[in-house]
Every structure is written in C-alpha cells, then in structure tokens.
Amino acid sequence: MREGEGSEAREWALILGASSGTGAAIAEAVTRKPGLNVFGVHRGRYAEGAVQLEQRIRDAGGRGVLWQADASSPEAAEAGVAALREVAGPRSVKLFVHSIAGASVGRFLSEGEDRLHARRIRRTFDTMAHSFVFWVQALVNEDMLAPEARLLGLQNPLDETHLGNTGLISASKAALEMYVRYLAMELGPRGHRVNLLKFGTVMTPALKHVYSPGALARLEAAHARMNPAGRMGTVEDVARFVTVLAGEEAGWFNGATIDFTGGMTLRLLDLVLNP
Ligand SMILES: NC(=O)c1ccc[n+]([C@@H]2O[C@H](COP(=O)([O-])OP(=O)(O)OC[C@H]3O[C@@H](n4cnc5c(N)ncnc54)[C@H](OP(=O)(O)O)[C@@H]3O)[C@@H](O)[C@H]2O)c1
C-alpha cells in the first residue's frame, strides 16, 4: 500500500499525550491494527517524537494529525474536538485514549519545595482526571463517537500500594477511575464502552523526569525481581493490548479496571519479609 492510501476511509483514534511514551506506542499500534487514523494531542515538548510518530503512522498507511495544545481545560477540549471534526468528520472516533502524564510529585505536608500546594493539586487533577471528562463531553456534544466506540483511561498500580511522593498522582487516578465508571454507565446504552487500563511501570520520559539515571537502573532491577515475568513491562506490551481492547472481542468490557500489571505487586510482602 502506498503511504496514506485508503486513509480517508478509516476511523480515527483520538490520543491525548500522543507524542511520547505510552501514547506514542498506542498511536503507532492502532494505526496498524485495527487500522485507525490518529489525531494526537501534545504540548510540543517532544517535538522530534511527534514528527517521528507522524512518519510511522504514514508508513503504516494511516493519516496522523498532531495538534499542539495544553489539553487540560474544557476550552482546549472543545477547540481540539472542533479541529478533529474538521479533518475526520462526525461519528468517526472509534478509540479515545487519555495518555497524559502531567502530575506533581511531592508531599502534602512538606515544608520544602516539594510541598503539594493548592495550585499543584488543582493542576494535577485538571490534567490527569478532569480532562478525561472534558474531552468526552466535547466528543459527545459534537457527535464525534463512531458506533461502538472505545474510551480508555490509564491507571498504575499505586492504588494497591503506596509510593512516597506519589500521593497526588494516586488521588487524581482515583478520580479518573470513578469518572470512567460513571461515564461507562452514561455511554453504555449508546453502545460505547469506557474502561480503565491498569499497567505496571514502563520506561517512558515521564519516569526519566522523576528518577536519576542511577535510580532508573535500580528501578529496572527491582521490577525484574518483582514481576513474575522477570522483567519490566514495555510500552509495546501495553500498546499491543490496546489493539485488542479496540477490537470486537473486547466489547463486553465496560466500566472495568483491567489489570494488565503482570502481577507487579503480588510479591511485595515476600520481598520485604523474605529479602
Ligand atoms: N510510565 C509508566 O510507568 C506508567 C504506568 C502506568 C500508567 N501510566 C500512565 O500512562 C499515561 C502516559 O504516561 P507516560 O509515562 O507514557 O508519559 P510520557 O511519556 O511523559 O508522555 C506524556 C504525554 O502527554 C503529553 N502531555 C503532558 N501534559 C499534557 C497536557 N497538559 N496537554 C497535552 N498533552 C500533554 C506529553 O507531551 P507534552 O509534554 O509535549 O505535552 C506526552 O505526549 C499517564 O496517564 C500515566 O499515568 C504510566
């Protein structure tokens, strides 16, 4: 197939946070299977990644449109969905994935620079949780969801076990989980499915912002001990599974938190008590 040939007939994936990490891997995977065009949103901090992604989507025979904006407000959602409607037309979005990583780490009671003060809390909730609702509202208002559309939030295992300075991330993900369940109930009768995909640590730029190179190496080694499979998961593992969730076979998942962690937290007690 020539580059982009037949891409007009394809349905679309809307991916928030498409220029890097998990979102970029999902964008590339769903272009190949089930064969979607991609409208990706990002703020431009990974400009090179965005250009490479557009190329990989074209190579796979799809159309990729990357739209640069801060996706965390209702106004951004309305403007983004209007731009998407221009290129894709109504009832064209088969898959919506919320893959934004924009949270503050720190401690609620810290006296230092890492204090989670009100502005950080509001910003994190806007970015990591509320924006999911804003974009779904805009998609529905503009009649953009294709028949039997799939909507997906992303979760980590920090709802099962605590990790020092990630309390605000976990709180915002808890809100996201509830948004997913309630939207599943509201959209279910219309034929759409809304789920939360929970997966363990995968190496992405978001992690590299948080950890030093030495800490990252320790992290990889710790995951090799923790995960029953003996290695850290990858964005490709996650992306491959999203292609399954976008398919007909996964149509009965709804309002679910789907555990794709590979058993990451099963051995924690064992590791602590029997080191
Ligand atoms: N990495 C993990 O181990 C892991 C594990 C489980 C779940 N998750 C979840 O997976 C999702 C993606 O994480 P990741 O690690 O793949 O992150 P990442 O590599 O840092 O990518 C984040 C993406 O979001 C974009 N972005 C961030 N803030 C934005 C904003 N306000 N508006 C528009 N775009 C924005 C970034 O581009 P710009 O900065 O240029 O905007 C980038 O494209 C997150 O929800 C995370 O909680 C990650």
The ligand as an SDF file (V2000), in Angstrom:
LIG
                    3D

 48 52  0  0  0  0  0  0  0  0999 V2000
    5.1320    5.2250   32.6070 N   0  0  0  0  0  0  0  0  0  0  0  0
    4.5770    4.3450   33.4320 C   0  0  0  0  0  0  0  0  0  0  0  0
    5.2480    3.5570   34.1060 O   0  0  0  0  0  0  0  0  0  0  0  0
    3.0720    4.2720   33.5520 C   0  0  0  0  0  0  0  0  0  0  0  0
    2.4890    3.1880   34.2440 C   0  0  0  0  0  0  0  0  0  0  0  0
    1.0890    3.1280   34.3560 C   0  0  0  0  0  0  0  0  0  0  0  0
    0.3060    4.1430   33.8250 C   0  0  0  0  0  0  0  0  0  0  0  0
    0.9040    5.1820   33.1710 N   0  0  0  0  0  0  0  0  0  0  0  0
    0.0410    6.2480   32.6320 C   0  0  0  0  0  0  0  0  0  0  0  0
    0.2320    6.3650   31.2440 O   0  0  0  0  0  0  0  0  0  0  0  0
   -0.0150    7.7180   30.8420 C   0  0  0  0  0  0  0  0  0  0  0  0
    1.1400    8.2010   29.9720 C   0  0  0  0  0  0  0  0  0  0  0  0
    2.3240    8.1760   30.7260 O   0  0  0  0  0  0  0  0  0  0  0  0
    3.7650    8.0920   30.0140 P   0  0  0  0  0  0  0  0  0  0  0  0
    4.6840    7.5620   31.0570 O   0  0  0  0  0  0  0  0  0  0  0  0
    3.6450    7.4070   28.7140 O   0  0  0  0  0  0  0  0  0  0  0  0
    4.0760    9.6610   29.8040 O   0  0  0  0  0  0  0  0  0  0  0  0
    5.0640   10.4800   28.8410 P   0  0  0  0  0  0  0  0  0  0  0  0
    5.9960    9.5700   28.0980 O   0  0  0  0  0  0  0  0  0  0  0  0
    5.6500   11.5870   29.6450 O   0  0  0  0  0  0  0  0  0  0  0  0
    4.0500   11.1120   27.7890 O   0  0  0  0  0  0  0  0  0  0  0  0
    3.0750   12.0060   28.2230 C   0  0  0  0  0  0  0  0  0  0  0  0
    2.4260   12.6380   27.0110 C   0  0  0  0  0  0  0  0  0  0  0  0
    1.4430   13.5650   27.4590 O   0  0  0  0  0  0  0  0  0  0  0  0
    1.6750   14.8450   26.8530 C   0  0  0  0  0  0  0  0  0  0  0  0
    1.1550   15.8500   27.8000 N   0  0  0  0  0  0  0  0  0  0  0  0
    1.5090   16.0230   29.0940 C   0  0  0  0  0  0  0  0  0  0  0  0
    0.7690   17.0080   29.6430 N   0  0  0  0  0  0  0  0  0  0  0  0
   -0.0780   17.4450   28.6680 C   0  0  0  0  0  0  0  0  0  0  0  0
   -1.0830   18.4380   28.6060 C   0  0  0  0  0  0  0  0  0  0  0  0
   -1.3870   19.1840   29.6650 N   0  0  0  0  0  0  0  0  0  0  0  0
   -1.7540   18.6100   27.4510 N   0  0  0  0  0  0  0  0  0  0  0  0
   -1.4590   17.8640   26.3440 C   0  0  0  0  0  0  0  0  0  0  0  0
   -0.5170   16.8910   26.3520 N   0  0  0  0  0  0  0  0  0  0  0  0
    0.1610   16.6960   27.4910 C   0  0  0  0  0  0  0  0  0  0  0  0
    3.1910   14.8600   26.6330 C   0  0  0  0  0  0  0  0  0  0  0  0
    3.6270   15.7690   25.6650 O   0  0  0  0  0  0  0  0  0  0  0  0
    3.9380   17.3120   26.0660 P   0  0  0  0  0  0  0  0  0  0  0  0
    4.6610   17.2770   27.3860 O   0  0  0  0  0  0  0  0  0  0  0  0
    4.6940   17.8810   24.9460 O   0  0  0  0  0  0  0  0  0  0  0  0
    2.5850   17.9060   26.2110 O   0  0  0  0  0  0  0  0  0  0  0  0
    3.3950   13.4290   26.1360 C   0  0  0  0  0  0  0  0  0  0  0  0
    2.9960   13.3030   24.7990 O   0  0  0  0  0  0  0  0  0  0  0  0
   -0.2180    8.5230   32.1330 C   0  0  0  0  0  0  0  0  0  0  0  0
   -1.5960    8.6850   32.3660 O   0  0  0  0  0  0  0  0  0  0  0  0
    0.4010    7.6200   33.1860 C   0  0  0  0  0  0  0  0  0  0  0  0
   -0.1720    7.8240   34.4730 O   0  0  0  0  0  0  0  0  0  0  0  0
    2.2560    5.2650   33.0160 C   0  0  0  0  0  0  0  0  0  0  0  0
  1  2  1  0
  2  3  2  0
  2  4  1  0
  4  5  1  0
  4 48  2  0
  5  6  2  0
  6  7  1  0
  7  8  2  0
  8  9  1  0
  8 48  1  0
  9 10  1  0
  9 46  1  0
 10 11  1  0
 11 12  1  0
 11 44  1  0
 12 13  1  0
 13 14  1  0
 14 15  2  0
 14 16  1  0
 14 17  1  0
 17 18  1  0
 18 19  2  0
 18 20  1  0
 18 21  1  0
 21 22  1  0
 22 23  1  0
 23 24  1  0
 23 42  1  0
 24 25  1  0
 25 26  1  0
 25 36  1  0
 26 27  1  0
 26 35  1  0
 27 28  2  0
 28 29  1  0
 29 30  1  0
 29 35  2  0
 30 31  1  0
 30 32  2  0
 32 33  1  0
 33 34  2  0
 34 35  1  0
 36 37  1  0
 36 42  1  0
 37 38  1  0
 38 39  2  0
 38 40  1  0
 38 41  1  0
 42 43  1  0
 44 45  1  0
 44 46  1  0
 46 47  1  0
M  CHG  2   8   1  16  -1
M  END
$$$$
